[in-house]
Amino acid sequence: MKRIAVLTSGGDAPGMNAAVRAVVRKAVYCGCDVWGIYRGYHGLMNDNFKQMDLGSVGDIIHRGGTMLYSARSDEYRTKEGQDRAYANLAKRGIDGLVVIGGDGSFRGALHLADRGMKVIGVPGTIDNDIACTDFTIGFDTAVNTAIEAIDKIRDTATSHERTYVIEVMGRDAGDIALWAGLSGGAESILIPEQAFEMDELVERLKRGHKRGKKHSIILVAEGVGSGFTIGEKIKEMTGFETRVTVLGHLQRGGSPTALDRVLASRMGAKAVDLLLEGQERKMVGIRGKEIVSVDIEEAINHKHNIDLSMYELAGVLAI
Ligand code: F6P
């Protein structure tokens, strides 16, 4: 294994740059040639390669986004697109590819693996929705961004004695809402993994109000539905003055936290180790403090489970 390429794909996540840096530097350290592929699978199909050296990844460890850019590509879903992508790797003699992204990106990587490319996935998404790893790169930063916003909203919520609904990202997963809700002291957290009754939510709000709570914060994961719809219902059912904030893409940007930088550095380096060992179709993960590897198929065919005890604790502490 002497020639390695790396790409970032899907929604960007803070820490992707640190992961790219780790892949490039570790590969160069081990005597490999490394290529960066720009714009994910779109760039791979369109031959958007650049050979990387140590300096190519200087001054990026602290930057959000991805220096390799990212894209979501419909064309790559076609057999022609996948053939072209593989051919662009093969003509350079590249025998190992590191894909940094989410489960959709890993599914894309398997099309190349089926054609003979050795692929390793590194989980990079703010959603923390990938099985077989406790955390994905970008999640910690996104949660910290969310609680910074929640803390600010709390100030104005207190001043005006209002109810605030805050919608956070996560696609079909509730981890951002759960972690931001518990650390932000939310009264209620609505996540797709846990059914909830509007009546119970309203009861809880009214109870809090009666015993003197001046304001309430309700965290809604986007997978549950629109924060605006939930805000409207709350207003209608309680009569409380209610406002809605959708945090949106704010959560995808910003300088990665130390945790994300460390995670990305360890995972990126591990991906190169795996390729040099001759491994393929693997995803790097973290379990506890240990960096591990699992079959990509196992990761994409299972669901990432939320920690139910955290959900229950959030309910108890917001009593
Ligand atoms: O997967 C990351 C994510 O930010 C999700 O939380 C969100 O549902 C989606 O991407 C938004 O995608 P886009 O940036 O393409 O609008």
Boltz pocket constraint, residues with backbone or C-beta under 6 A from the ligand:
constraints:
  - pocket:
      binder: B
      contacts: [[A, 11], [A, 12], [A, 102], [A, 125], [A, 126], [A, 127], [A, 169], [A, 170], [A, 171], [A, 222], [A, 252]]
      max_distance: 6.0
